[in-house]
Amino acid sequence: MQRPKTNYVTVGDSEVAYQVLGDGPLDLVFFSGIGSHLELMWDWAGPFLRQLASFSRLILFDRRGTGASDPVTLNAIPTWEEATEDVQAVLDAVGSEHAAIYAEADAGPIAMLFAATHPDRVSALVLGNTSARWVVGDDYPIGLSVDVGQAILDTLGGQWGTTELVELVAPDLARDELLVELLARQWRSALTPRAAGALWRTLLDVDVRDALSALQAPTLILHATESDIVPFSHGQYLADHIAGAQLVARPGRATGFIPVSFPATAEHIAEFLTGAASPVAIDRVLTTILFSDIVSSTSQLANVGDEAWRRVLDGHDRVVRAQLRHYRGREINTTGDGFVVSFDGPARGIRCAQAMTEALATLGLEVRIGLHCGECEVRGDDLAGLAVHIAARVASLAAPGEVLVSGTVKDLVAGAGIEFDGHGEHELKGVPGSWKLFAVRG
């Protein structure tokens, strides 16, 4: 997977940066909070992000005030409730109606508030090293004292962007000088020390405990057992007050999870969200298969000779591949004088077939094309199975210049404005039963 493109969505007077990676069956938002930077986190967390994207459509974003998103004025830092607008705006921008959220550290309270106020948008919640409230209260004895909390926040603001702060927050990284410098550089790029101090100080006021009883989404809590900044007791409190929550104790002292623990962290998340400890490679897929074939290619070869025919085939291949790029077809293989192509939508496959037919006619070439939609077996970059054979048989029955489809394809494109003429009922060699076929009109 390549690094995804950074996009922007407007929230109020600001722009929020986001990225999307993967095409898994579920949407997963990764929200890492203060100090995140979409452009730089790939330098050290790329394998972890790709592992998450192997079983999900992974959605990343920087909240307002940090990273690649617009900064905010220090006297108008968004409230915790206002910060949930960033989550909603990003979900709307990527067309996600229902997503799981994985939130770490200061992003946790925002994610909990969003899940409580938008239960219809959150399918599951994973909370990493976070808290509903950081400082002590009359009914919250496990909180840090105000003095200790203030001292920690003063240190975070005063040493922001330094390698010393990285080693303080994540002491497990002290021996990895390269990684420590990468993180320090990311933090310097994400925020100035003054802005970081102002944002971190908002943690003294955070208290989302009243929202915990309203959380309906299945919740997994991953919490480091030895963290001084976010003690394990805070994770235990969340587990005790969120109905049905699962708590997993993770070894280490780091406030955020670090590369050495990335594989295990991703495994926990994958198992919780999918029921499988490791992502299982998809070996079956529903797809539309297109077969094309040059009419009378053997006789044309005999008439013009090998060298001239090779030039004809080169021109044919260039034209076909140009249409595949335009209609997002995936070339499976070639058959010498034709192509085998897959599409994620039958209407796009039909329109590509029509465009191929018209474009090749300008070269003096007639083709017959057949399409069928069915479940295929994925074998590396190839596809196999009965659906592939059906598409080949349909193509063999097409007349020169004709695009012929199975009844399955015709039914799936109802309402797409594509018209058909009946082509009768046929026995397809090697395929059980009889099949109604239809010729694309125009």
C-alpha positions in Angstrom: 0.0 0.0 0.0 1.3 3.4 -0.9 1.0 6.4 1.4 -2.5 7.9 0.9 -3.2 11.4 -0.4 -4.0 14.0 2.2 -7.4 15.7 1.8 -9.2 18.4 3.7 -12.7 19.1 5.0 -13.9 22.4 6.3 -15.0 22.6 10.0 -16.1 26.0 11.0 -13.4 28.4 9.9 -10.7 25.7 9.7 -9.7 22.9 7.5 -9.1 19.4 8.9 -6.7 17.1 7.2 -7.5 13.5 6.6 -6.3 10.4 4.7 -8.0 7.1 3.7 -6.2 3.8 3.1 -7.4 0.3 2.4 -10.7 -1.1 1.2 -11.6 -3.6 4.0 -15.2 -4.4 4.9 -15.3 -2.1 7.9 -14.4 1.6 8.5 -11.8 2.2 11.2 -10.9 5.8 12.4 -7.5 6.1 13.9 -7.3 9.2 16.1 -4.0 9.9 17.8 -4.6 13.4 19.1 -2.1 16.1 20.0 1.2 15.9 18.2 -0.1 13.8 15.3 0.9 14.7 11.8 -0.5 12.8 8.8 2.5 13.5 6.6 5.2 12.5 9.1 3.7 9.6 11.1 4.2 7.3 8.1 8.0 7.5 8.6 7.8 5.5 11.8 4.3 4.1 12.1 3.8 3.0 8.5 3.8 -0.8 9.1 1.3 -0.4 11.9 -1.1 1.8 9.8 -0.8 -0.7 6.9 -1.6 -3.6 9.2 -4.8 -1.8 10.4 -5.7 -1.1 6.8 -5.3 -4.8 5.9 -8.6 -5.5 7.5 -10.4 -2.1 7.3 -10.8 1.1 5.4 -8.5 3.1 7.6 -9.4 6.8 8.1 -6.7 9.0 9.6 -7.0 12.7 10.6 -5.4 15.5 12.5 -7.7 17.4 14.8 -7.9 21.2 14.5 -4.8 22.8 16.0 -2.3 20.1 15.3 -0.4 18.4 12.4 -1.5 19.0 8.9 -4.8 20.7 10.0 -5.3 24.4 10.5 -3.9 25.9 13.7 -6.2 27.5 16.3 -5.8 30.6 18.3 -4.7 29.9 21.8 -7.5 31.9 23.3 -10.1 30.0 21.2 -9.1 26.3 21.6 -12.1 24.1 20.7 -13.9 22.6 23.6 -14.0 18.8 24.0 -17.6 18.9 22.6 -16.6 21.1 19.7 -13.7 18.7 18.9 -16.2 16.0 18.2 -17.2 18.0 15.1 -13.9 17.1 13.5 -14.7 13.4 13.8 -18.2 13.9 12.3 -16.9 16.1 9.5 -14.3 13.6 8.5 -16.7 10.7 8.5 -19.1 12.7 6.4 -16.4 13.6 4.0 -15.4 10.0 3.3 -19.0 8.8 3.2 -18.8 6.7 6.3 -22.1 6.2 8.1 -20.9 3.6 10.6 -17.3 3.3 11.8 -15.1 1.9 14.6 -12.9 4.4 16.3 -9.4 3.7 17.8 -8.4 6.7 19.9 -5.2 7.2 22.0 -4.3 9.5 24.9 -6.0 12.9 24.7 -8.1 11.8 21.7 -9.9 9.3 24.0 -12.3 11.7 25.7 -13.2 13.2 22.3 -13.9 9.7 20.9 -16.0 8.8 24.0 -18.1 11.9 23.7 -18.6 11.3 20.0 -19.7 7.7 20.6 -22.1 8.7 23.3 -23.7 11.5 21.3 -23.7 9.8 17.9 -24.3 6.1 18.8 -25.6 5.5 15.3 -22.3 6.4 13.8 -20.0 4.3 15.9 -19.9 0.5 15.5 -17.1 -0.1 18.1 -14.7 1.8 20.3 -11.0 1.0 21.0 -9.4 3.2 23.7 -5.6 3.2 24.1 -3.9 4.6 27.2 -6.5 7.2 27.8 -8.8 8.4 30.6 -12.2 9.9 31.3 -10.6 12.3 33.8 -6.9 13.0 34.5 -6.9 14.9 37.8 -8.1 13.9 41.3 -11.6 14.7 42.5 -13.7 14.1 45.6 -15.3 11.1 43.9 -12.2 10.3 41.8 -9.3 9.4 44.1 -7.3 7.7 41.4 -6.7 11.0 39.5 -3.3 12.7 39.5 -3.0 15.6 42.0 -3.4 19.0 40.5 0.2 19.8 41.3 1.5 16.7 39.7 -0.7 17.1 36.7 0.4 20.7 36.3 4.0 19.7 36.6 3.6 17.1 33.9 1.9 19.5 31.6 4.5 22.2 32.2 7.1 19.6 31.2 5.2 18.7 28.1 4.9 22.3 27.0 8.4 23.4 28.0 10.3 20.4 26.4 8.0 20.0 23.4 9.7 18.8 20.3 12.9 17.6 22.1 14.3 14.1 22.2 14.4 14.4 26.0 10.6 14.7 26.1 10.2 11.7 23.8 12.3 9.6 26.1 10.3 10.9 29.1 6.9 10.1 27.6 8.1 6.8 26.0 11.1 5.6 28.1 10.9 2.3 26.3 12.3 4.0 23.2 15.5 5.5 24.8 17.8 3.0 23.0 16.3 3.8 19.5 17.9 7.1 18.7 16.5 7.2 15.1 13.0 6.7 16.3 13.3 9.2 19.1 14.5 11.8 16.6 11.7 11.0 14.2 9.1 11.5 16.9 10.7 14.7 18.1 10.7 16.1 14.6 7.0 15.1 14.1 6.0 16.9 17.3 8.0 20.0 16.3 6.2 20.0 12.9 2.8 19.4 14.5 2.8 22.2 17.1 4.9 25.0 18.5 5.9 24.5 22.2 3.5 27.3 23.2 0.6 25.8 21.3 1.4 22.3 22.6 1.4 23.6 26.2 -2.0 25.3 25.7 -3.6 22.2 24.2 -2.2 19.9 26.9 -3.4 22.1 29.7 -7.0 21.5 28.6 -6.5 18.0 30.0 -6.8 19.5 33.5 -10.4 20.3 32.8 -11.5 17.2 30.9 -14.1 15.0 32.6 -16.3 12.8 30.4 -17.3 10.3 33.1 -21.0 11.2 32.7 -20.8 10.0 29.1 -19.5 6.5 30.0 -22.9 5.1 30.9 -24.3 6.2 27.6 -21.8 4.3 25.5 -23.5 1.6 23.5 -20.8 0.5 21.1 -18.7 -2.6 22.0 -15.6 -1.2 23.7 -12.0 -2.5 24.0 -9.5 -0.8 26.4 -5.8 -1.3 25.8 -3.7 0.2 28.6 0.0 0.2 29.5 0.6 -1.3 33.0 3.4 1.0 34.0 2.6 4.5 32.6 3.2 7.3 35.0 1.3 9.9 32.9 -1.8 7.8 32.4 -1.8 5.2 35.2 -3.3 1.8 34.6 -6.0 2.5 37.2 -7.5 5.0 34.7 -8.0 2.2 32.2 -9.5 0.0 34.9 -11.9 2.8 35.7 -13.1 2.9 32.1 -13.6 -0.8 32.0 -15.6 -0.7 35.2 -17.9 2.1 34.0 -18.5 1.2 30.3 -21.0 -1.6 30.0 -19.4 -4.8 28.6 -16.0 -3.2 28.0 -13.0 -5.5 27.7 -9.7 -4.5 29.3 -6.4 -5.7 28.0 -3.3 -4.9 30.1 -0.3 -4.1 27.9 3.3 -4.2 29.2 5.4 -1.0 29.1 5.5 2.6 30.2 4.9 4.5 27.0 1.9 6.9 26.9 1.3 5.9 23.3 1.9 2.5 21.8 5.3 2.2 20.2 6.7 0.2 17.2 7.8 -2.8 19.2 4.3 -3.3 20.3 2.5 -2.4 17.1 2.0 -5.9 15.8 0.4 -7.1 19.0 -1.7 -3.9 19.2 -3.0 -4.4 15.7 -3.7 -8.1 16.5 -5.8 -7.1 19.5 -7.8 -4.5 17.4 -8.3 -6.9 14.5 -9.6 -9.7 16.8 -11.9 -7.4 18.6 -13.4 -5.8 15.4 -13.4 -8.9 13.1 -13.3 -11.9 15.4 -10.0 -13.0 13.8 -6.7 -12.6 15.4 -4.9 -12.1 12.1 -6.4 -10.6 8.9 -7.4 -13.4 6.6 -6.5 -12.9 2.9 -9.7 -12.5 0.8 -9.9 -15.6 -1.5 -13.3 -15.0 -2.9 -14.7 -11.9 -4.5 -17.8 -10.9 -6.4 -16.7 -9.2 -9.6 -17.6 -8.5 -13.2 -15.5 -10.3 -15.7 -15.0 -9.0 -19.3 -13.6 -11.2 -22.1 -12.7 -9.6 -25.5 -11.5 -11.2 -28.7 -10.5 -9.8 -32.1 -12.8 -11.1 -34.8 -11.0 -13.2 -37.5 -7.6 -12.6 -35.9 -6.1 -15.8 -37.4 -7.1 -15.0 -41.0 -5.9 -11.4 -40.6 -2.5 -12.7 -39.3 -2.3 -14.9 -42.4 -3.0 -12.0 -44.7 -0.6 -9.4 -43.3 2.2 -11.5 -41.8 3.8 -11.7 -38.3 5.5 -8.3 -38.2 2.5 -6.2 -39.4 0.2 -8.1 -37.2 2.4 -7.5 -34.2 2.0 -3.7 -34.9 -1.8 -4.2 -35.1 -1.8 -6.0 -31.8 0.4 -3.3 -30.2 -2.1 -0.6 -31.3 -5.0 -2.8 -30.1 -3.4 -3.2 -26.6 -2.7 0.5 -26.3 -6.4 1.4 -27.1 -7.8 -1.2 -24.7 -5.5 -0.2 -21.8 -6.4 3.4 -22.2 -10.1 2.5 -21.8 -9.3 0.3 -18.8 -7.6 3.2 -17.1 -10.6 5.5 -17.8 -13.2 3.0 -16.5 -11.0 1.5 -13.7 -10.9 -2.0 -15.1 -8.2 -4.3 -13.8 -6.3 -6.3 -16.4 -6.2 -9.9 -15.3 -4.3 -11.3 -18.4 -4.3 -11.3 -22.2 -5.2 -14.1 -24.5 -3.0 -13.1 -27.5 -5.7 -11.3 -29.4 -8.0 -10.3 -26.4 -8.1 -9.3 -22.8 -9.5 -10.6 -19.6 -10.5 -7.8 -17.3 -12.3 -7.4 -13.9 -14.5 -4.5 -12.8 -16.0 -3.7 -9.4 -19.2 -2.6 -11.0 -21.1 -4.2 -14.0 -22.3 -0.8 -15.4 -18.7 0.4 -15.6 -17.7 -2.8 -17.3 -20.4 -2.4 -20.0 -19.5 1.2 -20.7 -15.8 0.2 -21.0 -16.8 -2.5 -23.4 -18.7 0.0 -25.6 -15.8 2.4 -25.5 -13.4 -0.4 -26.5 -15.6 -1.4 -29.4 -15.9 2.2 -30.7 -12.2 3.0 -30.3 -10.9 -0.2 -31.9 -13.2 0.3 -34.9 -11.1 3.4 -35.7 -8.2 1.0 -36.2 -10.3 -1.2 -38.5 -10.6 -3.9 -35.8 -13.8 -5.6 -34.8 -14.1 -7.3 -31.4 -16.6 -9.5 -29.7 -17.0 -8.9 -26.0 -18.8 -10.9 -23.2 -19.5 -10.0 -19.6 -20.7 -11.9 -16.6 -20.8 -11.1 -12.9 -20.2 -13.8 -10.3 -18.1 -15.0 -7.4 -14.4 -15.7 -8.4 -11.5 -17.3 -6.6 -8.6 -14.9 -6.0 -5.3 -16.6 -6.9 -2.6 -13.9 -6.5 -3.2 -11.4 -9.3 -5.4 -13.9 -11.2 -9.1 -14.9 -10.9 -10.5 -18.4 -11.3 -13.8 -20.1 -11.0 -17.0 -20.8 -12.9 -17.8 -17.1 -13.4 -14.6 -16.7 -15.4 -15.6 -19.6 -17.7 -19.1 -18.2 -18.1 -17.8 -14.8 -19.2 -15.6 -16.6 -21.8 -18.5 -18.6 -23.1 -20.7 -15.5 -23.4 -17.9 -13.7 -25.4 -17.7 -16.6 -27.8 -21.4 -16.2 -28.7 -21.1 -12.5 -29.4 -21.3 -11.3 -33.0 -18.6 -9.0 -34.4 -18.9 -5.6 -32.8 -21.4 -6.9 -30.2 -21.3 -6.6 -26.4 -23.1 -9.6 -25.0 -23.9 -10.0 -21.3 -25.4 -12.6 -19.0 -28.8 -12.2 -17.4 -27.0 -11.6 -14.1 -25.3 -8.5 -15.5 -28.5 -7.2 -17.0 -30.3 -7.5 -13.7 -27.6 -5.7 -11.7 -27.5 -2.6 -13.9 -31.3 -2.0 -13.8 -31.8 1.7 -13.5 -28.4 2.6 -15.0 -29.9 3.7 -18.3 -28.3 0.9 -20.3 -30.7 -0.8 -22.8 -30.6 -4.4 -24.1 -32.0 -6.6 -26.8 -32.8 -10.2 -26.0 -30.2 -12.7 -27.4 -32.1 -15.9 -26.6 -31.4 -18.8 -24.2 -28.2 -20.7 -24.7 -26.3 -23.8 -23.5 -22.8 -22.7 -22.5 -20.2 -25.3 -23.1 -19.1 -27.0 -19.8 -21.6 -24.8 -17.7 -24.7 -26.4 -16.2 -28.2 -25.2 -17.2 -29.3 -22.8 -19.8 -28.5 -19.1 -19.8 -30.4 -16.1 -21.0 -28.1 -13.6 -22.8 -28.6 -10.0 -23.8 -26.9 -7.7 -26.3 -26.1 -4.2 -25.2 -28.0 -1.8 -27.5 -26.1 1.1 -29.1 
